[in-house]
Amino acid sequence: MSGFARATIAGAGLAGLSAAVALRRAGVPVAISDSAAQAGGRCRSYHDAALGLTIDNGNHLVLAGNRAVADFRAAIGATTPLSGPAHADFAFADLRDGARWTVRMNDGAVPWWLFSRRRRVPGSRLVDYVPLARLLRAGRGRIDAVINPGGAVWDRLVEPVLLAALNTAPAESSAALAGKVLRETIGRGGRATRPMVAVPTLGAAFIDPALAWLTVHETPLSTGRRLRSITFDGDHVSALRWSDGTQTIGSDEAVILAVPPWVAASLVPDLSTPTEHRAIVNGHFAFPVARTMPAMLGLLGGTAEWIFTHPDRISVTVSAADPLVDRDREDLARAFWADICAALGIAAPMPAWQVVKEKRATFAATPEQDALRPPPGTRWRNLFLAGDWVASGLPATIEGALRSGDVAAALALGRPARY
Ligand SMILES: Cc1cc2nc3c(=O)[nH]c(=O)nc-3n(C[C@H](O)[C@H](O)[C@H](O)COP(=O)(O)OP(=O)(O)OC[C@H]3O[C@@H](n4cnc5c(N)ncnc54)[C@H](O)[C@@H]3O)c2cc1C
């Protein structure tokens, strides 16, 4: 199949940006628009007046084995490094009993760390990790049908890590989605599992260099421009109605819809999309961070689940946070600050704070919702879908969004596509 000569992209989150970059690299002229005032979608940074700081809407963790993250950043010439420990060390604190431990995976693919009591979860035995091998190979069903959700390894490692990766209670989550993430990270060893965060911000690590690269490649982004409807004509899309007028789509032009699932479902007839979502709540505190504080700490037994420290701020994340979204923001900030003080040994009044609630942060990573994800190609020959919710085998992550953009671009180019 030969590719399209031009492309229009609706949505400048990571999926839309990655599609735009892939198409431009192939020499295809692209126009990209987003309804919001800025690019980045769910992965964005902004100046927060309450804190007097530039912050991310939410802490985003990627793993060193995320190949699309590395490829995308290389393609756009991103120079701000992603920061993380030299090895796959995951530090935890249990606020209920003060216990602290660090799981230290070795770098190579042979997981000899499991044989070291000083590296694995305290109180665990080698045999306790055997069920994880089943999850690595899992093809269907819920996680709790593959491994028993209990015991030290589950409570102190598997559950907190999978909750962060899937943004859904791990027991009810899809074993296939978890298995895919684990195969590409833990399954390849500690080197691929090193956690990394954007420093100083997501904008600097992903969005700003992508926009700069696109501008240099004659693809400026149009913001505040909403796609309102699509005109379908037989087997193709023939027009797009934007908030500022109608665009005719020529027969040589591809359209990539890189909008959230509920928007796509309102624009495309009979489109199957995930319908259930999970929230993520983040708390941000303007606080000068001591060098001795960990960059990242998993918490058990508190309201917050992960603490991330940046030089000028401390942030916390709660995944699958639906029970928290209606809670008073200041009340949440106080609970988060109490957790931070207990975990990091801080004795200070609550500083300037911000709480960001993303109600539909990701689709619910259950087997049922995963089954609703559509393929990137549609029954219209020039319409392609991109987004972390499009069927990719991956959960809703930066990696999944970037790969889906790449795949949509490959289809528009008439090239083989692979997740
Ligand atoms: C708080 C939070 C924390 C997260 N943490 C992590 C993490 O730790 N690790 C990780 O890998 N992932 C994480 N994620 C998930 C990650 O952010 C997403 O998977 C990714 O950003 C999705 O990108 P996308 O391009 O698919 O969608 P989006 O970012 O939602 O982009 C869609 C874009 O479409 C635009 N749009 C909507 N309607 C229209 C319209 N009608 N016309 C034109 N444009 C439109 C929107 O404005 C938006 O910019 C997190 C998400 C959140 C919210």
The ligand as an SDF file (V2000), in Angstrom:
LIG
                    3D

 53 58  0  0  0  0  0  0  0  0999 V2000
   -1.7860   12.5380   36.5790 C   0  0  0  0  0  0  0  0  0  0  0  0
   -1.2690   11.5550   35.5830 C   0  0  0  0  0  0  0  0  0  0  0  0
   -0.1600   10.7810   35.8980 C   0  0  0  0  0  0  0  0  0  0  0  0
    0.3430    9.8670   34.9830 C   0  0  0  0  0  0  0  0  0  0  0  0
    1.4520    9.1530   35.3020 N   0  0  0  0  0  0  0  0  0  0  0  0
    2.0530    8.4040   34.3570 C   0  0  0  0  0  0  0  0  0  0  0  0
    3.3010    7.7790   34.6230 C   0  0  0  0  0  0  0  0  0  0  0  0
    3.8250    7.8490   35.7290 O   0  0  0  0  0  0  0  0  0  0  0  0
    3.8970    7.0820   33.6100 N   0  0  0  0  0  0  0  0  0  0  0  0
    3.3360    6.9880   32.3760 C   0  0  0  0  0  0  0  0  0  0  0  0
    3.9570    6.3840   31.4920 O   0  0  0  0  0  0  0  0  0  0  0  0
    2.1160    7.5380   32.1040 N   0  0  0  0  0  0  0  0  0  0  0  0
    1.4790    8.2490   33.0540 C   0  0  0  0  0  0  0  0  0  0  0  0
    0.2810    8.8470   32.7850 N   0  0  0  0  0  0  0  0  0  0  0  0
   -0.3810    8.5780   31.5080 C   0  0  0  0  0  0  0  0  0  0  0  0
    0.1280    9.4710   30.3710 C   0  0  0  0  0  0  0  0  0  0  0  0
    0.1050   10.8210   30.7590 O   0  0  0  0  0  0  0  0  0  0  0  0
   -0.7780    9.2750   29.1790 C   0  0  0  0  0  0  0  0  0  0  0  0
   -0.7990    7.9230   28.8260 O   0  0  0  0  0  0  0  0  0  0  0  0
   -0.3700   10.0670   27.9490 C   0  0  0  0  0  0  0  0  0  0  0  0
   -0.0160   11.3950   28.2690 O   0  0  0  0  0  0  0  0  0  0  0  0
   -1.5450   10.0480   26.9660 C   0  0  0  0  0  0  0  0  0  0  0  0
   -1.2120   10.7450   25.7990 O   0  0  0  0  0  0  0  0  0  0  0  0
   -2.2560   10.7990   24.5900 P   0  0  0  0  0  0  0  0  0  0  0  0
   -1.6450   11.6220   23.5510 O   0  0  0  0  0  0  0  0  0  0  0  0
   -2.6940    9.4240   24.2820 O   0  0  0  0  0  0  0  0  0  0  0  0
   -3.5610   11.5160   25.1870 O   0  0  0  0  0  0  0  0  0  0  0  0
   -3.7880   13.0210   25.7120 P   0  0  0  0  0  0  0  0  0  0  0  0
   -2.5950   13.4600   26.4740 O   0  0  0  0  0  0  0  0  0  0  0  0
   -5.0860   12.9860   26.4490 O   0  0  0  0  0  0  0  0  0  0  0  0
   -3.8970   13.8970   24.4230 O   0  0  0  0  0  0  0  0  0  0  0  0
   -5.1130   14.1370   23.7360 C   0  0  0  0  0  0  0  0  0  0  0  0
   -5.1080   15.5670   23.2540 C   0  0  0  0  0  0  0  0  0  0  0  0
   -6.2920   15.7890   22.4820 O   0  0  0  0  0  0  0  0  0  0  0  0
   -6.7320   17.0920   22.7340 C   0  0  0  0  0  0  0  0  0  0  0  0
   -8.1460   17.1720   22.3400 N   0  0  0  0  0  0  0  0  0  0  0  0
   -9.2260   16.7260   23.0000 C   0  0  0  0  0  0  0  0  0  0  0  0
  -10.3360   16.9530   22.2730 N   0  0  0  0  0  0  0  0  0  0  0  0
   -9.9440   17.5330   21.1130 C   0  0  0  0  0  0  0  0  0  0  0  0
  -10.6290   17.9940   19.9620 C   0  0  0  0  0  0  0  0  0  0  0  0
  -11.9610   17.8400   19.8230 N   0  0  0  0  0  0  0  0  0  0  0  0
   -9.9150   18.5940   18.9510 N   0  0  0  0  0  0  0  0  0  0  0  0
   -8.5470   18.7270   19.0690 C   0  0  0  0  0  0  0  0  0  0  0  0
   -7.8540   18.3110   20.1450 N   0  0  0  0  0  0  0  0  0  0  0  0
   -8.5550   17.7060   21.1510 C   0  0  0  0  0  0  0  0  0  0  0  0
   -6.4690   17.2890   24.2260 C   0  0  0  0  0  0  0  0  0  0  0  0
   -6.4400   18.6570   24.5810 O   0  0  0  0  0  0  0  0  0  0  0  0
   -5.1360   16.5820   24.3870 C   0  0  0  0  0  0  0  0  0  0  0  0
   -4.0490   17.4780   24.2620 O   0  0  0  0  0  0  0  0  0  0  0  0
   -0.2910    9.7140   33.7130 C   0  0  0  0  0  0  0  0  0  0  0  0
   -1.4320   10.4720   33.4090 C   0  0  0  0  0  0  0  0  0  0  0  0
   -1.9100   11.3780   34.3290 C   0  0  0  0  0  0  0  0  0  0  0  0
   -3.1290   12.1800   33.9740 C   0  0  0  0  0  0  0  0  0  0  0  0
  1  2  1  0
  2  3  1  0
  2 52  2  0
  3  4  2  0
  4  5  1  0
  4 50  1  0
  5  6  2  0
  6  7  1  0
  6 13  1  0
  7  8  2  0
  7  9  1  0
  9 10  1  0
 10 11  2  0
 10 12  1  0
 12 13  2  0
 13 14  1  0
 14 15  1  0
 14 50  1  0
 15 16  1  0
 16 17  1  0
 16 18  1  0
 18 19  1  0
 18 20  1  0
 20 21  1  0
 20 22  1  0
 22 23  1  0
 23 24  1  0
 24 25  2  0
 24 26  1  0
 24 27  1  0
 27 28  1  0
 28 29  2  0
 28 30  1  0
 28 31  1  0
 31 32  1  0
 32 33  1  0
 33 34  1  0
 33 48  1  0
 34 35  1  0
 35 36  1  0
 35 46  1  0
 36 37  1  0
 36 45  1  0
 37 38  2  0
 38 39  1  0
 39 40  1  0
 39 45  2  0
 40 41  1  0
 40 42  2  0
 42 43  1  0
 43 44  2  0
 44 45  1  0
 46 47  1  0
 46 48  1  0
 48 49  1  0
 50 51  2  0
 51 52  1  0
 52 53  1  0
M  END
$$$$
